[in-house]
Amino acid sequence: MAEAVLGIIGGSGIYDLPGLTDLREERIESPWGEPSDVLRIGRMGTTKIVFLPRHGRGHAIPPSEINYRANIDVLKRAGVTDLVSLSACGSYKAELYPGLFVLVDQFVDRTAGRQSSFFGRGCVAHVSLAHPVGPALRARIAEAATAEELPFVNGGTLVTMEGPQFSTYAESLTYKGLGYDLIGMTAMPEAKLAREAEITYATVAMVTDYDCWHEEHGAVDVASVIAVLHANADKARRLVARLAADFPAERVPCPAGSHNALDFALVTAPEFRDPALLAKLDAVAGRVLKPSS
């Protein structure tokens, strides 16, 4: 198996990852456009780490304008095999309180207009997304959180909205009534693209607020969210450090099949594939796209 390379996408409030040794910054070009920022590449112990701030340093990119395809593509080009997303989220359950970490295992996509696939006209592919989070990776994160004595819940469903506005009261009540646990703005299409790129993906949802459904809490606002984000940032860095300390040296096959998601996903016959699109897919799908295709 290949060397295990741990990718970290930092969400709101997490624009750097202290503690990396042999640190260098690298700007990798992508045929899908500009990624959110340069990659910060280094090591924690013996584990290679690649860090990317989702919104860019200084939080200059809103959720709907993030180039998710370029971000996943450059992480793939940097060798990332396992990717942990750190994301600020609102909660729909009283017991999922601000400051708690939730290790999400399911997503619901309510975004609109985002580019959600690397594939398309000229090379059609359908990957399985039944289990979008790598179970073994999520279990490792749970072990790291336990070792660091961080409060967390293992499992939960996160609905991704378009944003950048927060929910209306009616939306908040609707999603709560449907039984969803959390709401955020960035997990989709990130998780979908990671699966297409055969990168094992997991989300650590850092609860910052109760959206606007809770009778005893006011509507969500940026000031209150930022206050919780600052408190969460140190816990997130501790979590990543512990995860890296115990990470395997070689990539472990994913029980959900993320490591070979493209094995039977391509539908377009080789003679009908678009050479221009194939060239853009060199990193994402190079394993299954033969040179003669």
N, C-alpha and C positions, 0 to 999 in steps of 0.2 A: 504493500500500500504506500501511498504518497505521504510525505511529511505533513503532519497536522499543523495548519496555520490558523490561528484564532483571530477572526476579524471582530472588531467592536465598532458599532455605529452609535455615536453619542447623540442623544436627542436634546431637547430643550434643557439648558442649564449645564450640559456636559460637552464642552468644546475642546477639551484637552484630556490627556490621560497620563498623569504623572507616574513616575516609577519605571519608565521604560529605559533600558540600557541599550547601548549600541544604536542610539536613536539617529534616524535620518529622516528627512522629508523628501518625498518623491512625487512629482507630478506625472502621472501616467495619462497618455492621450487615449481617448476612446472614440471609436467611430460613431458612438451614439450621442456625442456632444460633450459638454463640460460637466464634470462631477462637482459636487458641492464644495470641495476644497482639495488641497494636497493631502496625500496619505502620509501619516506618521507611522514609520515602521521601526520596530525595535524588538526587544525581548523582555519578558518577565521570567526570570529564572532561565530555563532552557526553552521555553515556549516562544515561538515567533508570534508577534502581535502586529496587526495592521489596524490602525485607528482612523476613522473618518467621521468628522462632525457633520451630521445630516443637514443642518441648516447653515453650515459654514461658520467659521469663527466670527463672533460678533452677532450671530443669528441674523443674517442678512437675507435668507431665502425662506419664503413662506411655504407651508405644506404643499400647496397646489403647484408651485413652481420648481419644486425639487426635481432634478433630472434623475429619477430613480433608476432608469436603465443605465445611464453612465456610471452611477455610483456602484451598482452591482457588477457591471462590466470591469471597472478598474480594480475592484476587490478581487474578482476572479483572476485578472491578469497578474495581480500581486501574489497569487497562490493561495488565497483564502479558501479553506475547506469547511470551516465551521464559523458561523456568523451569529453574534449576539447583538440584538437591538435593545438599546436602553431608551425607553420612551415614557414621557409624562402622559398620564391618562386621568380621566374623570371616572368616578365610581357610581354604580347604580345600586349598591348594597351597603347598608349601614355598617356591616362588619368589615367591609373593605375600606378602611379609613385612610385619610391622608397620612403619608409616611410609610404605608405598607407597600411591599413589593408583591406583585402577582406574576407568577410564571404562566403566561398564557399558553393555552393549547389549541384554541380555535379562534377563527376570525370570521367576521361578517363584513362584506365590502359594500359600503354605501357611497363610495366616491363616484365622481363623474368626470369624464374628459381627460383622465390621466392615461398615459401610455403604459399599458399593463402587460405587454408581452414583447419579447425580442423577435418573435416569429410573426409571419403575416403572409401577404400575397407573394408567392414565389418560393415559400418554404413554410408549410403549415405544420404545426406541432401541437399536441395536446398532452400535457403532463397531468398526473394525478395530484390533486390538492386535498384529498380527503383528510389527511393528517398533515397539516402544513408546518407543524413544529416537530423537529427531530426529538423523539422520546428520550434517546440516550443523552443528548446534549442537555435537554431540560432536566434530566435526573442529575447530571453533573452540576448544573447551576444550583439545584436544590441542595445538594451535598455541600457546596461552597457556602450557600446562605446559612445552612445549619451550623457549619464550622465557625462562621463569623458571628453567630448568634444574631442574625438579622431577622426581623419579623417578615414572614412571607406566607403566601398561600400558593399551593402547587396546583395549578389548573384554573382555567377561566376563559370566558369568551369575550373577545374585544371587538366591538363594532367600530369601523373606521368611517368617519364622516369627511366631507370635502373641506369644510372650513373655508377661510380662516376664522369666521365667526364661531362663537360658542353656540350650543344648542338653544333652540326655543324651548319654552316650558313644555309645549305639546310634544315636541320631539323627545325630550327627556323622559316624559311619562310613557311615551310609546315604546322606546327602547327598553326602559325598565320593565314595562309590562310584558315584553317579549322574552324576558328572562336573561337578557345580556348582563354581563358583569361590569364591563368597562367600556369607555369610549375614548377614542383618540383620533388623530388626523394623519398618521404616517405609516401605519403597518401595511396598508395596501397602497400601491401594488408591490411594495418591497418584498413581502413574503412570496408572492407569486413569481417574481423575477428571480429571487434566490433559488427557488425550486427549479426553474427553467435552466439556471446556470449550474445546477447540481451542487449547490452549496447548502449544507445543513443549516437550518435557521431556527432561532429561538428569540422570543421577546421577553424582556424583563419590564413589565409595566409598573412604573413608579406612580402610585396614586397621589394626586395633588389636590383633589377637590371632589365634591359630590355633584358635579354638573350643576343643575338648577332644580332638581326634583325634591330635594330634602327640605322638609318643613322648618327645620331648626337652623338651616344654613342659608345664607344669602346666595344670590346668583354668583356664578364663578366670575372672577376678575383676575387680571394679570398680576396685580400686586400680591394677592394671596397665593397664587400659583407659584410665583417666583420665590416667595418665602419658603415654601415647602421644597421647591427645587434645590435651593441652597442646602437645606438639611439633608436631602437625599443624595446629593452629589458625592459626599464623602463615603456614604454607605455603598454607593454604586462602585466607586473605585476600590473599596475593600473587597467587594464581591468579585470584581474582575481579577484582582490580584490573587485571591484564593483559588478561583477557577483556573487561572493560568498555572499556578503552582502544582496542581494535580492533573494537568492536562496530558493526555497520551502523546507520545512522540510521533506516532503514525496515525493516519486517519482511520477511524473506526467506521465500518459500514453502518449506515443508518437504518434502523428498523422500519422507518417509513419510506425507505427507498430513495432518499434525496441524493445519495451518492451516484446512482445510476438512473435518474429519473427520465433520461432521454433514450434509454435503450429501445423502447417500443413506442416512442412518442411521435416520431416523424411520419407524416402521412404523404407528403408530396413525393412522387416518384423522382429518382435522381435526374432523369433526363428533362424534367420540367422545373427544376429548381433554378431560381434566379441567381446568377453568379454574383451580382452586386450585393444581394442580401447575404449570401454565403460568406462573402468576404467580411462583412460586419459581424458575423456569427463565429469568427475564428476562435475567440476565447471562450465564449459561452458554450458552443456546441462542437468545438473542434474534435472532441473525443469520438463523436459519432458521425461527423461529416468527413468522409474519406476524400483525399485529394482529387480522385477521379470524378467526384460528384460535381 
